[in-house]
Every structure is written in C-alpha cells, then in structure tokens.
C-alpha cells in the first residue's frame, strides 16, 4: 500500500500518552521487588497496541492491524460494511465472517468507502425507486 492513496484509521493517541504515564507510575512498584517487574509489561503492551492497531484502506484492500499481527482483505471479499450496536464498523465477508474494523466508527464509513474510489448514495435509508 502506498501512503498517498491509503486512508488510515488509528485510535486516539491519548491512549499512548496514558500508557506512558502508567509505565512511569508503575516504575516505583516494579523496582520495589523483583517479582513485580512483570507489572511493567501491561502499560508497554497497551502503548504498543495504541501505536500499532488500526485499519488501513485503499482501492485494492483493507488491512486490519492488531497488537501482534495484521490481516489483508481484498475488497471483493467484503459483502457489506455495517455498524454494530456500539457504533463500530464491521465488515461482513463472503465466507460468513464478521470482522470489527479497529479504530473505524460508523460515522467513518463514507471516508472508508471513498478509499475504494466509490461513493455512497446521498440518502442511504431510501430504497431505490421510491
């Protein structure tokens, strides 16, 4: 994916700042006893997730990125993009899977669709021919 034609969705970077503050706050606890050192892993994992997780889209594919991996989905595998009850965007695939798109909200769907080079109808609640 080239950076110029890719639409990127990421979580708010305030999560990363909070993880750094939590790491600094956990330093005195972790340095008090050796067996408490793993306490530092939690804010590090949150910081890495906040920095890495998200969704990238271009005309060819969706790239869903998580803490430890990523998944590429061609647009021809996507049957529809919908929102769930919590307002998150979900991609329904042709094999029956539903994938929640990290950092994409329902209000971001027009921007996500524009990455494909297509447009949404002006009033999606109206059925054609009415």
C-alpha positions as CSV (number, residue, x, y, z in Angstrom):
1,X,0.0,0.0,0.0
2,X,1.4,3.3,-0.9
3,X,0.9,6.0,1.7
4,X,-0.6,8.6,-0.8
5,X,-3.7,6.6,-1.7
6,X,-4.2,4.9,1.7
7,X,-6.8,6.0,4.2
8,X,-5.7,5.3,7.8
9,X,-7.8,4.9,10.9
10,X,-6.0,4.9,14.3
11,X,-7.1,5.1,17.9
12,X,-6.7,8.4,19.7
13,X,-3.0,8.9,20.7
14,X,-4.1,9.9,24.2
15,X,-4.2,6.2,24.9
16,X,-0.4,6.1,24.1
17,X,0.2,9.0,26.5
18,X,-1.8,7.3,29.2
19,X,0.2,4.1,28.8
20,X,3.5,6.1,29.1
21,X,2.2,7.7,32.3
22,X,1.1,4.3,33.6
23,X,4.5,2.9,32.9
24,X,6.2,5.8,34.7
25,X,3.8,5.3,37.6
26,X,4.5,1.6,37.8
27,X,8.3,2.0,38.0
28,X,8.4,2.5,41.8
29,X,6.2,-0.6,42.3
30,X,8.3,-2.7,39.9
31,X,11.6,-1.6,41.3
32,X,10.4,-2.4,44.9
33,X,10.5,-6.2,44.4
34,X,12.0,-8.2,41.6
35,X,8.8,-10.4,41.2
36,X,6.8,-7.2,40.4
37,X,8.8,-6.4,37.3
38,X,6.1,-8.0,35.0
39,X,3.8,-5.2,36.1
40,X,5.6,-3.0,33.6
41,X,4.6,-5.3,30.7
42,X,0.9,-4.2,30.8
43,X,1.5,-0.5,30.1
44,X,4.0,-1.5,27.4
45,X,1.5,-3.7,25.7
46,X,-1.1,-1.0,25.8
47,X,1.3,1.5,24.4
48,X,2.3,-0.9,21.6
49,X,-1.4,-1.6,20.8
50,X,-2.3,2.1,20.7
51,X,0.6,2.8,18.4
52,X,0.0,-0.1,16.0
53,X,-3.7,-1.1,16.0
54,X,-6.0,0.3,13.3
55,X,-7.3,-0.1,9.8
56,X,-5.8,0.9,6.5
57,X,-7.8,1.0,3.3
58,X,-7.0,1.7,-0.3
59,X,-8.6,0.8,-3.7
60,X,-7.3,-2.8,-3.6
61,X,-7.7,-4.0,0.0
62,X,-8.4,-3.4,3.7
63,X,-5.5,-4.0,6.2
64,X,-6.7,-4.7,9.7
65,X,-3.8,-4.3,12.2
66,X,-3.7,-5.5,15.7
67,X,-1.2,-5.8,18.5
68,X,0.6,-8.9,17.2
69,X,-0.4,-9.2,13.6
70,X,-2.4,-8.0,10.6
71,X,-4.9,-9.3,8.1
72,X,-5.3,-8.2,4.5
73,X,-8.8,-8.4,3.0
74,X,-9.4,-7.8,-0.7
75,X,-12.5,-5.6,-1.4
76,X,-14.1,-8.4,-3.5
77,X,-14.3,-10.5,-0.3
78,X,-16.3,-7.8,1.5
79,X,-20.1,-8.2,1.1
80,X,-21.0,-5.1,3.2
81,X,-19.9,-2.6,5.7
82,X,-22.3,-2.1,8.6
83,X,-22.2,-0.7,12.2
84,X,-22.8,-2.7,15.3
85,X,-24.8,-1.6,18.4
86,X,-21.8,0.2,19.8
87,X,-21.2,2.2,16.7
88,X,-18.2,0.4,15.4
89,X,-17.7,-0.5,11.8
90,X,-18.0,-4.2,10.9
91,X,-17.0,-5.8,7.6
92,X,-19.1,-8.8,6.6
93,X,-17.1,-11.2,4.4
94,X,-18.2,-13.6,1.7
95,X,-17.2,-16.6,3.8
96,X,-19.6,-15.6,6.6
97,X,-17.1,-13.9,8.9
98,X,-17.7,-10.6,10.5
99,X,-14.6,-8.5,11.3
100,X,-14.7,-5.5,13.5
101,X,-12.5,-2.8,11.9
102,X,-10.2,-1.4,14.6
103,X,-10.5,2.4,15.1
104,X,-13.3,2.8,12.5
105,X,-16.6,4.1,13.7
106,X,-19.9,4.1,11.9
107,X,-19.5,7.8,11.0
108,X,-16.2,7.0,9.3
109,X,-17.8,4.6,6.8
110,X,-18.1,7.3,4.0
111,X,-14.4,8.0,4.3
112,X,-13.6,4.3,4.3
113,X,-15.7,3.7,1.1
114,X,-14.1,6.7,-0.6
115,X,-10.8,4.9,-0.3
116,X,-12.1,2.4,-2.8
117,X,-12.9,5.1,-5.3
118,X,-16.6,4.7,-4.9
119,X,-19.2,6.9,-3.4
120,X,-22.2,6.3,-1.1
121,X,-25.7,7.4,-2.1
122,X,-26.9,10.7,-0.5
123,X,-29.7,9.1,1.5
124,X,-28.9,5.5,2.3
125,X,-32.2,4.9,4.1
126,X,-34.3,5.4,0.9
127,X,-34.6,2.3,-1.3
128,X,-34.0,2.8,-5.0
129,X,-37.2,3.6,-7.0
130,X,-39.1,5.2,-4.1
